[in-house]
Amino acid sequence: MPVLRNTLIIDTGYLVALFSKKDRFHKAALALRPQIEDKAWVTTWPVITETCHLLQSLQTNLTPSLLTLCERKILNLFELRLEHFSRIKSLMAKYEELPMDLADASLVILAEELGHGDIVSTDCRDFKTYRFKNHSPFRNLLMLTA
């Protein structure tokens, strides 16, 4: 996949913050949204699953709003393939001290496929630590503006 500079990787934390007024990053997430609306947003099924779980654990009825973003193709889904699984396992082993979960590993795979690490996440510690293609750092747009 070629480098797609007009694409942003979207993590669970940003999605939860965007929808949940209770989230401490809610105001920052809302403030960033107009600045990134002209970019293509992309994420993975593990992130969607994790976000739905967290929104439901907050006892909110916001899951339909998240799914509407996907339905309207505002939030696009990258398809993980069987050939990604060995890399996911090696990433989770490499970062087991954090630990790295499936959603984060899927986003590292996505960055490797896109050729860049422009991400929107509330997970500052982990995405400062993770490297895609074993050496390239992520650039977290939410933390650059917060």
C-alpha positions in Angstrom: 0.0 0.0 0.0 1.5 3.4 -0.9 2.1 6.1 1.7 -1.2 7.9 2.1 -0.4 11.2 3.8 -4.0 12.4 3.8 -5.1 9.5 6.0 -5.3 9.5 9.8 -5.2 6.4 12.0 -7.9 6.6 14.6 -7.6 4.9 17.9 -10.1 3.8 20.5 -9.3 6.6 23.0 -10.1 9.3 20.5 -13.4 7.7 19.5 -14.5 7.3 23.2 -13.4 10.9 23.9 -15.3 12.2 20.9 -18.5 10.6 22.0 -18.4 10.6 25.8 -18.8 13.9 27.6 -17.5 12.1 30.7 -14.1 11.5 29.1 -11.3 13.8 30.2 -10.2 14.3 26.6 -13.7 15.1 25.3 -13.1 18.9 24.8 -9.7 18.2 23.1 -11.3 15.6 20.8 -14.1 18.0 19.8 -11.6 20.8 19.2 -9.4 18.6 17.0 -12.3 17.3 14.9 -12.7 20.3 12.5 -8.9 20.3 11.9 -8.9 16.7 10.8 -12.3 16.4 8.9 -10.6 16.9 5.6 -8.5 13.7 6.1 -9.6 10.2 5.6 -10.1 8.4 8.9 -9.1 4.8 9.1 -9.2 2.2 11.9 -9.5 -1.6 12.4 -12.2 -3.9 13.6 -10.4 -4.5 16.9 -10.6 -0.8 17.6 -14.3 -0.7 16.7 -14.9 -3.7 19.0 -12.9 -2.1 21.9 -14.7 1.2 21.4 -18.1 -0.3 21.5 -17.2 -2.2 24.7 -16.0 0.9 26.4 -18.9 3.0 25.3 -21.3 0.4 26.6 -19.3 0.1 29.9 -19.9 3.8 30.4 -23.6 2.9 30.1 -24.1 5.2 27.2 -26.2 4.6 24.1 -23.5 6.0 21.8 -22.5 2.8 20.0 -25.0 3.6 17.1 -23.3 6.9 16.6 -20.0 5.2 16.2 -21.4 2.7 13.8 -22.9 5.6 11.8 -19.4 7.0 11.3 -18.5 3.7 9.7 -21.7 3.5 7.7 -21.2 7.0 6.2 -17.6 6.1 5.5 -16.3 8.9 7.7 -14.4 6.2 9.6 -13.0 3.6 7.2 -12.0 0.1 8.1 -8.7 -1.5 7.3 -9.0 -5.2 6.8 -6.6 -7.3 8.7 -5.5 -10.4 6.7 -4.1 -13.8 7.8 -0.6 -12.7 6.8 -0.8 -10.0 9.5 -1.2 -12.4 12.4 2.4 -13.5 12.8 3.4 -9.8 12.9 0.7 -9.0 15.4 1.9 -11.9 17.6 5.5 -10.6 17.4 4.4 -7.0 18.2 2.4 -8.2 21.2 5.4 -10.2 22.5 7.8 -7.3 21.9 5.6 -4.8 23.9 4.3 -7.3 26.5 5.5 -5.1 29.3 3.1 -2.3 28.4 1.1 -4.6 27.5 0.1 -4.2 23.9 -3.4 -5.3 23.1 -4.9 -6.5 19.8 -6.4 -3.1 19.0 -3.0 -1.4 19.3 -1.2 -4.1 17.4 -3.7 -3.8 14.6 -3.0 0.0 14.4 0.8 -0.7 14.1 0.0 -3.0 11.2 -2.1 -0.3 9.7 0.7 2.2 10.0 3.0 -0.2 8.3 0.6 -0.7 5.5 0.0 3.1 5.1 3.7 4.0 5.4 3.2 6.6 8.1 2.2 6.8 11.8 -0.1 9.9 11.8 -2.5 8.8 14.6 -5.2 10.4 16.8 -5.1 8.8 20.2 -5.5 9.6 23.9 -2.9 6.8 24.6 0.1 9.0 24.8 2.5 6.6 26.6 2.0 3.6 24.4 2.0 5.4 21.0 5.2 7.2 22.1 6.8 3.8 22.7 5.5 1.8 19.7 7.4 1.8 16.5 6.1 0.7 13.1 8.4 -1.0 10.7 10.6 -1.5 13.9 11.9 2.1 13.9 9.5 4.8 12.9 7.7 6.7 15.6 4.0 7.6 15.6 2.9 11.3 15.4 -0.1 11.7 17.7 -2.1 14.7 16.4 -4.3 14.9 19.5 -1.3 15.2 21.8 0.2 17.9 19.5 -2.9 20.1 20.0 -3.8 19.2 23.6 
